[in-house]
Amino acid sequence: MDGDEQLLRGRVYGRDHDDPDPGPRPDRTYAELVGGPLDGLLLDIHGRRAEEVEDGVALATELSKWPGGRALYGPRAGDPRGPGPGIVCRFHYTGDMP
């Protein structure tokens, strides 16, 4: 694991890079991002409806194939999903879009 990967691991997507506490909060629900440019980050899915979670997400990032583009992540059929709070599921990388 290189330095950039260590910097991202366990941080919450969207939190400021210099936030003194960029990790998860104990009262929130998260999906772990697996693969792709945002591998290791956590996505806050607290309060999202099940349908929204099933649809996956397109996350803005400068690390995608297209700078300023979006990295696509979503759940895999059959992946376990636990009750919250905490990390309850995994969103797998499926590609990039401009």
Secondary structure, 3 states (H helix, E strand, C coil): CCHHHHHHCCCECCCCCCCCCCCCCCCCEEEEEECCCCCCCEEECCCCCHHHHHHCEEEECCCCCCCCCEEEEECCCCCCCCCCCEEEEEEEEEEEEC
